[in-house]
Amino acid sequence: MVEKIKTLIIELVHYNEDQIRTNLSDYLSEKLDHNYTYLSNLFSEIKGTSIEKFYLWNKIERAKELLIYDELSLTEIACKLHYSSVAHLSNQFKKMTGLTPSHFKNLKNINRRALGNA
């Protein structure tokens, strides 16, 4: 069941362009035909983290990928990941990584230049 939860979240964040019509708890309950409290308790017990944190972590990992690809602006990334604003994405990004999205992107560029000089 935990693997099914992880798979649904990964598919939702990494492969689905559409925003879910309900909140995450209702989405998972409906897809897995179980009460969310049961799913949440099971997931937390086995993974040592909440479903919500796992979901946010995946969204931030996806944002990192999109920043590295450098094809979308931060506004477009926020929209693609269904954040209400760039500020909301930036706050969550900083909370989870310790860096702002801009600082993360600059580090990637510095590392790329350093490799080019090697």
mmCIF file of the C-alpha atoms, coordinates in Angstrom:
data_MODEL
# 
_entry.id   MODEL 
# 
loop_
_atom_site.group_PDB 
_atom_site.id 
_atom_site.type_symbol 
_atom_site.label_atom_id 
_atom_site.label_alt_id 
_atom_site.label_comp_id 
_atom_site.label_asym_id 
_atom_site.label_entity_id 
_atom_site.label_seq_id 
_atom_site.pdbx_PDB_ins_code 
_atom_site.Cartn_x 
_atom_site.Cartn_y 
_atom_site.Cartn_z 
_atom_site.occupancy 
_atom_site.B_iso_or_equiv 
_atom_site.pdbx_formal_charge 
_atom_site.auth_seq_id 
_atom_site.auth_comp_id 
_atom_site.auth_asym_id 
_atom_site.auth_atom_id 
_atom_site.pdbx_PDB_model_num 
ATOM 1   C CA . MET A 1 1   ? 0.000   0.000  0.000   1.00 0.00 ? 1   MET A CA 1 
ATOM 2   C CA . VAL A 1 2   ? 2.868   2.395  0.835   1.00 0.00 ? 2   VAL A CA 1 
ATOM 3   C CA . GLU A 1 3   ? 4.410   1.755  -2.597  1.00 0.00 ? 3   GLU A CA 1 
ATOM 4   C CA . LYS A 1 4   ? 1.046   2.537  -4.219  1.00 0.00 ? 4   LYS A CA 1 
ATOM 5   C CA . ILE A 1 5   ? 0.887   5.837  -2.323  1.00 0.00 ? 5   ILE A CA 1 
ATOM 6   C CA . LYS A 1 6   ? 4.448   6.698  -3.383  1.00 0.00 ? 6   LYS A CA 1 
ATOM 7   C CA . THR A 1 7   ? 3.713   5.781  -7.011  1.00 0.00 ? 7   THR A CA 1 
ATOM 8   C CA . LEU A 1 8   ? 0.550   7.905  -7.121  1.00 0.00 ? 8   LEU A CA 1 
ATOM 9   C CA . ILE A 1 9   ? 2.386   10.914 -5.681  1.00 0.00 ? 9   ILE A CA 1 
ATOM 10  C CA . ILE A 1 10  ? 5.371   10.524 -8.019  1.00 0.00 ? 10  ILE A CA 1 
ATOM 11  C CA . GLU A 1 11  ? 3.072   10.199 -11.039 1.00 0.00 ? 11  GLU A CA 1 
ATOM 12  C CA . LEU A 1 12  ? 1.067   13.207 -9.872  1.00 0.00 ? 12  LEU A CA 1 
ATOM 13  C CA . VAL A 1 13  ? 4.127   15.437 -9.426  1.00 0.00 ? 13  VAL A CA 1 
ATOM 14  C CA . HIS A 1 14  ? 6.429   14.253 -12.202 1.00 0.00 ? 14  HIS A CA 1 
ATOM 15  C CA . TYR A 1 15  ? 4.160   13.049 -15.014 1.00 0.00 ? 15  TYR A CA 1 
ATOM 16  C CA . ASN A 1 16  ? 0.774   14.730 -14.671 1.00 0.00 ? 16  ASN A CA 1 
ATOM 17  C CA . GLU A 1 17  ? 0.306   18.237 -16.029 1.00 0.00 ? 17  GLU A CA 1 
ATOM 18  C CA . ASP A 1 18  ? -3.253  18.556 -14.724 1.00 0.00 ? 18  ASP A CA 1 
ATOM 19  C CA . GLN A 1 19  ? -3.963  19.764 -11.229 1.00 0.00 ? 19  GLN A CA 1 
ATOM 20  C CA . ILE A 1 20  ? -6.014  17.352 -9.164  1.00 0.00 ? 20  ILE A CA 1 
ATOM 21  C CA . ARG A 1 21  ? -9.600  18.488 -8.688  1.00 0.00 ? 21  ARG A CA 1 
ATOM 22  C CA . THR A 1 22  ? -9.651  17.707 -4.963  1.00 0.00 ? 22  THR A CA 1 
ATOM 23  C CA . ASN A 1 23  ? -7.107  17.876 -2.185  1.00 0.00 ? 23  ASN A CA 1 
ATOM 24  C CA . LEU A 1 24  ? -4.365  15.255 -1.923  1.00 0.00 ? 24  LEU A CA 1 
ATOM 25  C CA . SER A 1 25  ? -6.046  13.319 0.893   1.00 0.00 ? 25  SER A CA 1 
ATOM 26  C CA . ASP A 1 26  ? -9.299  12.890 -1.061  1.00 0.00 ? 26  ASP A CA 1 
ATOM 27  C CA . TYR A 1 27  ? -7.364  12.023 -4.226  1.00 0.00 ? 27  TYR A CA 1 
ATOM 28  C CA . LEU A 1 28  ? -5.395  9.247  -2.507  1.00 0.00 ? 28  LEU A CA 1 
ATOM 29  C CA . SER A 1 29  ? -8.446  7.932  -0.636  1.00 0.00 ? 29  SER A CA 1 
ATOM 30  C CA . GLU A 1 30  ? -10.416 7.725  -3.855  1.00 0.00 ? 30  GLU A CA 1 
ATOM 31  C CA . LYS A 1 31  ? -7.615  6.125  -5.890  1.00 0.00 ? 31  LYS A CA 1 
ATOM 32  C CA . LEU A 1 32  ? -6.740  3.558  -3.225  1.00 0.00 ? 32  LEU A CA 1 
ATOM 33  C CA . ASP A 1 33  ? -10.244 3.007  -1.841  1.00 0.00 ? 33  ASP A CA 1 
ATOM 34  C CA . HIS A 1 34  ? -9.124  3.514  1.770   1.00 0.00 ? 34  HIS A CA 1 
ATOM 35  C CA . ASN A 1 35  ? -9.732  6.076  4.481   1.00 0.00 ? 35  ASN A CA 1 
ATOM 36  C CA . TYR A 1 36  ? -7.022  8.775  4.419   1.00 0.00 ? 36  TYR A CA 1 
ATOM 37  C CA . THR A 1 37  ? -6.352  8.440  8.144   1.00 0.00 ? 37  THR A CA 1 
ATOM 38  C CA . TYR A 1 38  ? -5.488  4.778  7.599   1.00 0.00 ? 38  TYR A CA 1 
ATOM 39  C CA . LEU A 1 39  ? -3.252  5.603  4.621   1.00 0.00 ? 39  LEU A CA 1 
ATOM 40  C CA . SER A 1 40  ? -1.551  8.439  6.479   1.00 0.00 ? 40  SER A CA 1 
ATOM 41  C CA . ASN A 1 41  ? -0.865  6.394  9.615   1.00 0.00 ? 41  ASN A CA 1 
ATOM 42  C CA . LEU A 1 42  ? 0.436   3.442  7.604   1.00 0.00 ? 42  LEU A CA 1 
ATOM 43  C CA . PHE A 1 43  ? 2.691   5.649  5.473   1.00 0.00 ? 43  PHE A CA 1 
ATOM 44  C CA . SER A 1 44  ? 4.098   7.518  8.479   1.00 0.00 ? 44  SER A CA 1 
ATOM 45  C CA . GLU A 1 45  ? 4.722   4.328  10.403  1.00 0.00 ? 45  GLU A CA 1 
ATOM 46  C CA . ILE A 1 46  ? 6.609   2.656  7.552   1.00 0.00 ? 46  ILE A CA 1 
ATOM 47  C CA . LYS A 1 47  ? 8.373   5.642  5.944   1.00 0.00 ? 47  LYS A CA 1 
ATOM 48  C CA . GLY A 1 48  ? 8.979   7.776  9.042   1.00 0.00 ? 48  GLY A CA 1 
ATOM 49  C CA . THR A 1 49  ? 7.533   10.842 7.338   1.00 0.00 ? 49  THR A CA 1 
ATOM 50  C CA . SER A 1 50  ? 4.080   12.110 6.492   1.00 0.00 ? 50  SER A CA 1 
ATOM 51  C CA . ILE A 1 51  ? 2.402   11.794 3.110   1.00 0.00 ? 51  ILE A CA 1 
ATOM 52  C CA . GLU A 1 52  ? 2.333   15.593 2.932   1.00 0.00 ? 52  GLU A CA 1 
ATOM 53  C CA . LYS A 1 53  ? 6.090   15.903 3.474   1.00 0.00 ? 53  LYS A CA 1 
ATOM 54  C CA . PHE A 1 54  ? 6.728   13.189 0.888   1.00 0.00 ? 54  PHE A CA 1 
ATOM 55  C CA . TYR A 1 55  ? 4.489   15.081 -1.556  1.00 0.00 ? 55  TYR A CA 1 
ATOM 56  C CA . LEU A 1 56  ? 6.233   18.410 -0.875  1.00 0.00 ? 56  LEU A CA 1 
ATOM 57  C CA . TRP A 1 57  ? 9.659   16.793 -1.148  1.00 0.00 ? 57  TRP A CA 1 
ATOM 58  C CA . ASN A 1 58  ? 8.699   15.443 -4.581  1.00 0.00 ? 58  ASN A CA 1 
ATOM 59  C CA . LYS A 1 59  ? 7.424   18.836 -5.690  1.00 0.00 ? 59  LYS A CA 1 
ATOM 60  C CA . ILE A 1 60  ? 10.706  20.462 -4.643  1.00 0.00 ? 60  ILE A CA 1 
ATOM 61  C CA . GLU A 1 61  ? 12.731  17.736 -6.398  1.00 0.00 ? 61  GLU A CA 1 
ATOM 62  C CA . ARG A 1 62  ? 10.688  18.391 -9.545  1.00 0.00 ? 62  ARG A CA 1 
ATOM 63  C CA . ALA A 1 63  ? 11.307  22.123 -9.184  1.00 0.00 ? 63  ALA A CA 1 
ATOM 64  C CA . LYS A 1 64  ? 15.065  21.407 -8.938  1.00 0.00 ? 64  LYS A CA 1 
ATOM 65  C CA . GLU A 1 65  ? 14.923  19.359 -12.152 1.00 0.00 ? 65  GLU A CA 1 
ATOM 66  C CA . LEU A 1 66  ? 13.088  22.140 -13.946 1.00 0.00 ? 66  LEU A CA 1 
ATOM 67  C CA . LEU A 1 67  ? 15.568  24.745 -12.662 1.00 0.00 ? 67  LEU A CA 1 
ATOM 68  C CA . ILE A 1 68  ? 18.484  22.624 -13.886 1.00 0.00 ? 68  ILE A CA 1 
ATOM 69  C CA . TYR A 1 69  ? 16.904  22.170 -17.339 1.00 0.00 ? 69  TYR A CA 1 
ATOM 70  C CA . ASP A 1 70  ? 16.717  25.980 -17.470 1.00 0.00 ? 70  ASP A CA 1 
ATOM 71  C CA . GLU A 1 71  ? 13.861  26.003 -19.974 1.00 0.00 ? 71  GLU A CA 1 
ATOM 72  C CA . LEU A 1 72  ? 11.180  27.580 -17.771 1.00 0.00 ? 72  LEU A CA 1 
ATOM 73  C CA . SER A 1 73  ? 11.068  30.721 -15.678 1.00 0.00 ? 73  SER A CA 1 
ATOM 74  C CA . LEU A 1 74  ? 10.387  30.473 -11.961 1.00 0.00 ? 74  LEU A CA 1 
ATOM 75  C CA . THR A 1 75  ? 6.865   31.763 -12.617 1.00 0.00 ? 75  THR A CA 1 
ATOM 76  C CA . GLU A 1 76  ? 6.281   28.988 -15.163 1.00 0.00 ? 76  GLU A CA 1 
ATOM 77  C CA . ILE A 1 77  ? 7.680   26.370 -12.761 1.00 0.00 ? 77  ILE A CA 1 
ATOM 78  C CA . ALA A 1 78  ? 5.388   27.594 -9.977  1.00 0.00 ? 78  ALA A CA 1 
ATOM 79  C CA . CYS A 1 79  ? 2.429   27.383 -12.342 1.00 0.00 ? 79  CYS A CA 1 
ATOM 80  C CA . LYS A 1 80  ? 3.423   23.938 -13.652 1.00 0.00 ? 80  LYS A CA 1 
ATOM 81  C CA . LEU A 1 81  ? 3.704   22.587 -10.100 1.00 0.00 ? 81  LEU A CA 1 
ATOM 82  C CA . HIS A 1 82  ? 0.384   24.210 -9.118  1.00 0.00 ? 82  HIS A CA 1 
ATOM 83  C CA . TYR A 1 83  ? 1.747   26.652 -6.557  1.00 0.00 ? 83  TYR A CA 1 
ATOM 84  C CA . SER A 1 84  ? -0.471  29.625 -5.807  1.00 0.00 ? 84  SER A CA 1 
ATOM 85  C CA . SER A 1 85  ? 2.476   31.992 -6.345  1.00 0.00 ? 85  SER A CA 1 
ATOM 86  C CA . VAL A 1 86  ? 6.223   32.178 -6.945  1.00 0.00 ? 86  VAL A CA 1 
ATOM 87  C CA . ALA A 1 87  ? 6.587   33.326 -3.331  1.00 0.00 ? 87  ALA A CA 1 
ATOM 88  C CA . HIS A 1 88  ? 4.879   30.165 -2.078  1.00 0.00 ? 88  HIS A CA 1 
ATOM 89  C CA . LEU A 1 89  ? 7.189   27.963 -4.179  1.00 0.00 ? 89  LEU A CA 1 
ATOM 90  C CA . SER A 1 90  ? 10.246  29.967 -3.085  1.00 0.00 ? 90  SER A CA 1 
ATOM 91  C CA . ASN A 1 91  ? 9.304   29.697 0.602   1.00 0.00 ? 91  ASN A CA 1 
ATOM 92  C CA . GLN A 1 92  ? 8.799   25.930 0.419   1.00 0.00 ? 92  GLN A CA 1 
ATOM 93  C CA . PHE A 1 93  ? 11.967  25.504 -1.650  1.00 0.00 ? 93  PHE A CA 1 
ATOM 94  C CA . LYS A 1 94  ? 14.024  27.437 0.906   1.00 0.00 ? 94  LYS A CA 1 
ATOM 95  C CA . LYS A 1 95  ? 12.428  25.564 3.825   1.00 0.00 ? 95  LYS A CA 1 
ATOM 96  C CA . MET A 1 96  ? 13.247  22.174 2.288   1.00 0.00 ? 96  MET A CA 1 
ATOM 97  C CA . THR A 1 97  ? 16.681  22.885 0.747   1.00 0.00 ? 97  THR A CA 1 
ATOM 98  C CA . GLY A 1 98  ? 18.046  25.847 2.680   1.00 0.00 ? 98  GLY A CA 1 
ATOM 99  C CA . LEU A 1 99  ? 18.483  27.701 -0.626  1.00 0.00 ? 99  LEU A CA 1 
ATOM 100 C CA . THR A 1 100 ? 16.325  30.008 -2.675  1.00 0.00 ? 100 THR A CA 1 
ATOM 101 C CA . PRO A 1 101 ? 15.468  28.729 -6.164  1.00 0.00 ? 101 PRO A CA 1 
ATOM 102 C CA . SER A 1 102 ? 17.653  31.485 -7.658  1.00 0.00 ? 102 SER A CA 1 
ATOM 103 C CA . HIS A 1 103 ? 20.622  30.528 -5.472  1.00 0.00 ? 103 HIS A CA 1 
ATOM 104 C CA . PHE A 1 104 ? 20.154  26.861 -6.396  1.00 0.00 ? 104 PHE A CA 1 
ATOM 105 C CA . LYS A 1 105 ? 20.108  27.779 -10.090 1.00 0.00 ? 105 LYS A CA 1 
ATOM 106 C CA . ASN A 1 106 ? 23.266  29.892 -9.704  1.00 0.00 ? 106 ASN A CA 1 
ATOM 107 C CA . LEU A 1 107 ? 25.078  27.009 -7.968  1.00 0.00 ? 107 LEU A CA 1 
ATOM 108 C CA . LYS A 1 108 ? 24.216  24.768 -10.896 1.00 0.00 ? 108 LYS A CA 1 
ATOM 109 C CA . ASN A 1 109 ? 25.662  27.334 -13.304 1.00 0.00 ? 109 ASN A CA 1 
ATOM 110 C CA . ILE A 1 110 ? 28.839  27.703 -11.207 1.00 0.00 ? 110 ILE A CA 1 
ATOM 111 C CA . ASN A 1 111 ? 29.329  23.922 -11.136 1.00 0.00 ? 111 ASN A CA 1 
ATOM 112 C CA . ARG A 1 112 ? 28.807  23.702 -14.885 1.00 0.00 ? 112 ARG A CA 1 
ATOM 113 C CA . ARG A 1 113 ? 31.412  26.438 -15.509 1.00 0.00 ? 113 ARG A CA 1 
ATOM 114 C CA . ALA A 1 114 ? 33.859  24.745 -13.138 1.00 0.00 ? 114 ALA A CA 1 
ATOM 115 C CA . LEU A 1 115 ? 33.495  21.472 -15.045 1.00 0.00 ? 115 LEU A CA 1 
ATOM 116 C CA . GLY A 1 116 ? 34.084  23.303 -18.320 1.00 0.00 ? 116 GLY A CA 1 
ATOM 117 C CA . ASN A 1 117 ? 37.422  24.621 -17.015 1.00 0.00 ? 117 ASN A CA 1 
ATOM 118 C CA . ALA A 1 118 ? 38.660  21.217 -15.868 1.00 0.00 ? 118 ALA A CA 1 
# 
